[in-house]
Amino acid sequence: MIGKLKINKTKIISSLFIVLMASYIFGKDKEKDTVVNLRGAIMDSQCGYNVHSAGHSHDWMIKRGIQGAHDEASCTQSCVKNMGGTFVLLVKDDVYKLDDQVQPEPFAGKKVKVSAILDAKTHTLHVINMVEDK
């Protein structure tokens, strides 16, 4: 009876270990596949990451009269096309990379609503839907 009890404990512990490991393996990437709905502004990475100015804004570029930077939209377009920037989504103080650089172009400098899958490790959005937020 004692030998049989030891075997059953071993089987139970082994089974529990396998279930826990399977839960970990299949559950660990769930954060990566989280669908989020965000509201923010499409801007360029230089202004979004404060390369040209503080405060995640285009103000410095516009006030200095930088060629092509007349307003939010033109500054965003100019920084992407002429200065090697990429389109990003700015939500308050959070800057999200966008994996698709074609879809946000018409929304440059505008407020948008975005549904996307968030890759939390790289802070990148895989956009499902993007519309202007009026």
CYANA upper distance limits for C-alpha pairs under 8 A (distance plus 0.5 A):
  1 MET  CA      5 LEU  CA      6.72
  2 ILE  CA      6 LYS  CA      6.80
  3 GLY  CA      7 ILE  CA      6.89
  4 LYS  CA      8 ASN  CA      6.77
  5 LEU  CA      9 LYS  CA      6.68
  6 LYS  CA     10 THR  CA      6.66
  7 ILE  CA     11 LYS  CA      6.67
  8 ASN  CA     12 ILE  CA      6.54
  9 LYS  CA     13 ILE  CA      6.53
 10 THR  CA     14 SER  CA      6.47
 11 LYS  CA     15 SER  CA      6.46
 12 ILE  CA     16 LEU  CA      6.54
 13 ILE  CA     17 PHE  CA      6.57
 14 SER  CA     18 ILE  CA      6.75
 15 SER  CA     19 VAL  CA      6.73
 16 LEU  CA     20 LEU  CA      6.64
 17 PHE  CA     21 MET  CA      6.61
 18 ILE  CA     22 ALA  CA      6.57
 19 VAL  CA     23 SER  CA      6.63
 20 LEU  CA     24 TYR  CA      6.72
 21 MET  CA     25 ILE  CA      6.58
 22 ALA  CA     26 PHE  CA      6.54
 23 SER  CA     27 GLY  CA      6.13
 24 TYR  CA     28 LYS  CA      6.08
 25 ILE  CA     29 ASP  CA      8.41
 26 PHE  CA     30 LYS  CA      8.33
 29 ASP  CA     33 ASP  CA      7.47
 30 LYS  CA     34 THR  CA      7.16
 31 GLU  CA    119 ASP  CA      7.99
 31 GLU  CA    120 ALA  CA      7.15
 32 LYS  CA    117 ILE  CA      8.22
 32 LYS  CA    118 LEU  CA      6.66
 32 LYS  CA    119 ASP  CA      5.06
 32 LYS  CA    120 ALA  CA      6.02
 32 LYS  CA    121 LYS  CA      7.69
 33 ASP  CA    117 ILE  CA      6.30
 33 ASP  CA    118 LEU  CA      6.77
 33 ASP  CA    119 ASP  CA      7.07
 34 THR  CA    117 ILE  CA      6.00
 34 THR  CA    118 LEU  CA      6.09
 34 THR  CA    119 ASP  CA      8.06
 35 VAL  CA    115 SER  CA      7.45
 35 VAL  CA    116 ALA  CA      6.01
 35 VAL  CA    117 ILE  CA      4.86
 35 VAL  CA    118 LEU  CA      6.68
 36 VAL  CA    114 VAL  CA      8.45
 36 VAL  CA    115 SER  CA      6.22
 36 VAL  CA    116 ALA  CA      6.01
 36 VAL  CA    117 ILE  CA      6.65
 36 VAL  CA    118 LEU  CA      7.08
 37 ASN  CA    113 LYS  CA      7.67
 37 ASN  CA    114 VAL  CA      6.11
 37 ASN  CA    115 SER  CA      4.99
 37 ASN  CA    116 ALA  CA      7.11
 38 LEU  CA     91 VAL  CA      7.88
 38 LEU  CA    113 LYS  CA      6.27
 38 LEU  CA    114 VAL  CA      5.68
 38 LEU  CA    115 SER  CA      7.01
 39 ARG  CA     91 VAL  CA      6.95
 39 ARG  CA    111 LYS  CA      7.70
 39 ARG  CA    112 VAL  CA      6.22
 39 ARG  CA    113 LYS  CA      5.05
 39 ARG  CA    114 VAL  CA      6.79
 39 ARG  CA    133 ASP  CA      8.00
 40 GLY  CA     89 LEU  CA      6.73
 40 GLY  CA     90 LEU  CA      5.86
 40 GLY  CA     91 VAL  CA      4.96
 40 GLY  CA     92 LYS  CA      7.66
 40 GLY  CA    111 LYS  CA      5.95
 40 GLY  CA    112 VAL  CA      6.09
 40 GLY  CA    113 LYS  CA      7.23
 41 ALA  CA     89 LEU  CA      6.12
 41 ALA  CA     90 LEU  CA      5.72
 41 ALA  CA     91 VAL  CA      7.24
 41 ALA  CA    108 ALA  CA      8.45
 41 ALA  CA    109 GLY  CA      6.87
 41 ALA  CA    110 LYS  CA      5.96
 41 ALA  CA    111 LYS  CA      4.70
 41 ALA  CA    112 VAL  CA      6.26
 42 ILE  CA     87 PHE  CA      7.00
 42 ILE  CA     88 VAL  CA      6.26
 42 ILE  CA     89 LEU  CA      5.31
 42 ILE  CA     90 LEU  CA      6.89
 42 ILE  CA    104 PRO  CA      7.31
 42 ILE  CA    107 PHE  CA      6.74
 42 ILE  CA    108 ALA  CA      5.73
 42 ILE  CA    109 GLY  CA      5.85
 42 ILE  CA    110 LYS  CA      6.34
 42 ILE  CA    111 LYS  CA      7.02
 42 ILE  CA    112 VAL  CA      7.56
 43 MET  CA     47 CYS  CA      7.64
 43 MET  CA     48 GLY  CA      6.90
 43 MET  CA     72 GLU  CA      8.36
 43 MET  CA     73 ALA  CA      8.43
 43 MET  CA     76 THR  CA      5.79
 43 MET  CA     87 PHE  CA      6.16
 43 MET  CA     88 VAL  CA      6.02
 43 MET  CA     89 LEU  CA      6.82
 43 MET  CA     90 LEU  CA      7.36
 43 MET  CA    108 ALA  CA      6.41
 43 MET  CA    109 GLY  CA      5.94
 43 MET  CA    110 LYS  CA      8.41
 44 ASP  CA     48 GLY  CA      6.43
 44 ASP  CA     76 THR  CA      5.54
 44 ASP  CA     77 GLN  CA      8.01
 44 ASP  CA     79 CYS  CA      6.73
 44 ASP  CA     80 VAL  CA      6.54
 44 ASP  CA     85 GLY  CA      6.26
 44 ASP  CA     86 THR  CA      5.91
 44 ASP  CA     87 PHE  CA      5.17
 44 ASP  CA     88 VAL  CA      6.21
 45 SER  CA     49 TYR  CA      6.21
 45 SER  CA     80 VAL  CA      8.41
 45 SER  CA     85 GLY  CA      5.84
 45 SER  CA     86 THR  CA      5.80
 45 SER  CA     87 PHE  CA      6.58
 45 SER  CA     88 VAL  CA      6.30
 46 GLN  CA     50 ASN  CA      6.49
 46 GLN  CA     51 VAL  CA      5.31
 46 GLN  CA     52 HIS  CA      6.81
 46 GLN  CA     79 CYS  CA      7.64
 46 GLN  CA     85 GLY  CA      6.56
 47 CYS  CA     51 VAL  CA      6.35
 47 CYS  CA     52 HIS  CA      6.37
 47 CYS  CA     53 SER  CA      7.12
 47 CYS  CA     56 HIS  CA      5.93
 47 CYS  CA     57 SER  CA      6.20
 47 CYS  CA     58 HIS  CA      6.59
 48 GLY  CA     56 HIS  CA      5.23
 48 GLY  CA     57 SER  CA      7.38
 48 GLY  CA     88 VAL  CA      7.68
 48 GLY  CA     90 LEU  CA      7.06
 48 GLY  CA     95 VAL  CA      6.89
 49 TYR  CA     56 HIS  CA      6.96
 49 TYR  CA     95 VAL  CA      7.69
 50 ASN  CA     54 ALA  CA      5.57
 50 ASN  CA     55 GLY  CA      7.18
 50 ASN  CA     56 HIS  CA      5.99
 50 ASN  CA     57 SER  CA      8.12
 52 HIS  CA     60 TRP  CA      7.40
 52 HIS  CA     61 MET  CA      7.68
 53 SER  CA     57 SER  CA      7.35
 53 SER  CA     58 HIS  CA      7.98
 53 SER  CA     59 ASP  CA      8.11
 53 SER  CA     60 TRP  CA      6.30
 53 SER  CA     61 MET  CA      8.43
 56 HIS  CA     93 ASP  CA      8.01
 58 HIS  CA     62 ILE  CA      6.68
 58 HIS  CA     71 ASP  CA      8.18
 58 HIS  CA     72 GLU  CA      6.80
 58 HIS  CA     75 CYS  CA      7.13
 58 HIS  CA     76 THR  CA      8.43
 59 ASP  CA     63 LYS  CA      6.38
 60 TRP  CA     64 ARG  CA      6.55
 61 MET  CA     65 GLY  CA      6.89
 61 MET  CA     66 ILE  CA      6.01
 61 MET  CA     69 ALA  CA      6.73
 61 MET  CA     75 CYS  CA      7.77
 62 ILE  CA     66 ILE  CA      6.76
 62 ILE  CA     69 ALA  CA      5.79
 62 ILE  CA     70 HIS  CA      6.08
 62 ILE  CA     71 ASP  CA      7.04
 62 ILE  CA     75 CYS  CA      7.82
 65 GLY  CA     69 ALA  CA      7.21
 65 GLY  CA     70 HIS  CA      7.82
 66 ILE  CA     70 HIS  CA      8.48
 68 GLY  CA     74 SER  CA      6.52
 68 GLY  CA     75 CYS  CA      6.75
 68 GLY  CA     78 SER  CA      6.18
 69 ALA  CA     74 SER  CA      5.72
 69 ALA  CA     75 CYS  CA      4.49
 69 ALA  CA     76 THR  CA      8.25
 69 ALA  CA     78 SER  CA      7.09
 70 HIS  CA     74 SER  CA      6.37
 70 HIS  CA     75 CYS  CA      6.87
 71 ASP  CA     75 CYS  CA      6.40
 72 GLU  CA     76 THR  CA      6.62
 72 GLU  CA    108 ALA  CA      8.10
 72 GLU  CA    109 GLY  CA      5.11
 72 GLU  CA    110 LYS  CA      8.10
 73 ALA  CA     77 GLN  CA      6.70
 73 ALA  CA    107 PHE  CA      8.45
 73 ALA  CA    108 ALA  CA      5.53
 73 ALA  CA    109 GLY  CA      4.46
 73 ALA  CA    110 LYS  CA      7.40
 74 SER  CA     78 SER  CA      6.41
 74 SER  CA    108 ALA  CA      8.30
 74 SER  CA    109 GLY  CA      8.02
 75 CYS  CA     79 CYS  CA      6.57
 75 CYS  CA    109 GLY  CA      8.29
 76 THR  CA     80 VAL  CA      6.77
 76 THR  CA     87 PHE  CA      8.33
 76 THR  CA    108 ALA  CA      6.40
 76 THR  CA    109 GLY  CA      6.48
 77 GLN  CA     81 LYS  CA      6.47
 77 GLN  CA    105 GLU  CA      8.22
 77 GLN  CA    108 ALA  CA      6.97
 78 SER  CA     82 ASN  CA      5.91
 78 SER  CA     83 MET  CA      7.52
 79 CYS  CA     83 MET  CA      5.26
 79 CYS  CA     84 GLY  CA      7.09
 79 CYS  CA     85 GLY  CA      5.96
 79 CYS  CA     86 THR  CA      8.44
 80 VAL  CA     84 GLY  CA      5.96
 80 VAL  CA     85 GLY  CA      4.61
 80 VAL  CA     86 THR  CA      5.79
 80 VAL  CA     87 PHE  CA      7.33
 81 LYS  CA     85 GLY  CA      7.64
 86 THR  CA    101 GLN  CA      7.61
 87 PHE  CA     97 LYS  CA      7.81
 87 PHE  CA     98 LEU  CA      7.11
 87 PHE  CA    101 GLN  CA      6.72
 87 PHE  CA    104 PRO  CA      7.26
 87 PHE  CA    105 GLU  CA      7.97
 87 PHE  CA    108 ALA  CA      8.26
 88 VAL  CA     95 VAL  CA      7.05
 88 VAL  CA     96 TYR  CA      6.12
 88 VAL  CA     97 LYS  CA      5.43
 88 VAL  CA     98 LEU  CA      6.09
 89 LEU  CA     95 VAL  CA      6.24
 89 LEU  CA     96 TYR  CA      5.58
 89 LEU  CA     97 LYS  CA      7.13
 89 LEU  CA     98 LEU  CA      7.60
 90 LEU  CA     94 ASP  CA      6.28
 90 LEU  CA     95 VAL  CA      5.15
 90 LEU  CA     96 TYR  CA      6.94
 91 VAL  CA     95 VAL  CA      6.89
 91 VAL  CA     96 TYR  CA      8.41
 96 TYR  CA    123 HIS  CA      6.14
 96 TYR  CA    124 THR  CA      6.11
 96 TYR  CA    125 LEU  CA      7.00
 97 LYS  CA    123 HIS  CA      6.82
 97 LYS  CA    124 THR  CA      5.03
 97 LYS  CA    125 LEU  CA      6.58
 98 LEU  CA    124 THR  CA      6.17
 98 LEU  CA    125 LEU  CA      5.56
 98 LEU  CA    126 HIS  CA      6.99
 98 LEU  CA    127 VAL  CA      7.76
 99 ASP  CA    124 THR  CA      7.07
 99 ASP  CA    125 LEU  CA      6.72
 99 ASP  CA    126 HIS  CA      6.12
 99 ASP  CA    127 VAL  CA      7.98
100 ASP  CA    104 PRO  CA      8.07
100 ASP  CA    126 HIS  CA      7.67
100 ASP  CA    127 VAL  CA      7.72
101 GLN  CA    105 GLU  CA      7.44
103 GLN  CA    130 MET  CA      8.33
104 PRO  CA    108 ALA  CA      6.95
104 PRO  CA    130 MET  CA      8.24
107 PHE  CA    111 LYS  CA      7.99
107 PHE  CA    112 VAL  CA      7.85
107 PHE  CA    132 GLU  CA      7.51
110 LYS  CA    132 GLU  CA      7.57
110 LYS  CA    133 ASP  CA      8.42
111 LYS  CA    132 GLU  CA      6.49
111 LYS  CA    133 ASP  CA      5.75
111 LYS  CA    134 LYS  CA      7.76
112 VAL  CA    130 MET  CA      7.10
112 VAL  CA    131 VAL  CA      6.02
112 VAL  CA    132 GLU  CA      4.81
112 VAL  CA    133 ASP  CA      4.95
112 VAL  CA    134 LYS  CA      8.40
113 LYS  CA    130 MET  CA      6.26
113 LYS  CA    131 VAL  CA      5.91
113 LYS  CA    132 GLU  CA      6.69
113 LYS  CA    133 ASP  CA      6.06
114 VAL  CA    127 VAL  CA      7.45
114 VAL  CA    128 ILE  CA      8.06
114 VAL  CA    129 ASN  CA      6.22
114 VAL  CA    130 MET  CA      5.09
114 VAL  CA    131 VAL  CA      7.21
115 SER  CA    127 VAL  CA      6.66
115 SER  CA    128 ILE  CA      5.99
115 SER  CA    129 ASN  CA      5.64
115 SER  CA    130 MET  CA      7.07
116 ALA  CA    125 LEU  CA      6.21
116 ALA  CA    126 HIS  CA      5.80
116 ALA  CA    127 VAL  CA      4.71
116 ALA  CA    128 ILE  CA      5.40
116 ALA  CA    129 ASN  CA      7.28
117 ILE  CA    125 LEU  CA      6.19
117 ILE  CA    126 HIS  CA      5.59
117 ILE  CA    127 VAL  CA      7.00
117 ILE  CA    128 ILE  CA      7.78
118 LEU  CA    123 HIS  CA      7.29
118 LEU  CA    124 THR  CA      6.43
118 LEU  CA    125 LEU  CA      5.30
118 LEU  CA    126 HIS  CA      6.96
119 ASP  CA    123 HIS  CA      6.10
119 ASP  CA    124 THR  CA      5.74
119 ASP  CA    125 LEU  CA      6.84
119 ASP  CA    126 HIS  CA      8.21
120 ALA  CA    124 THR  CA      7.46
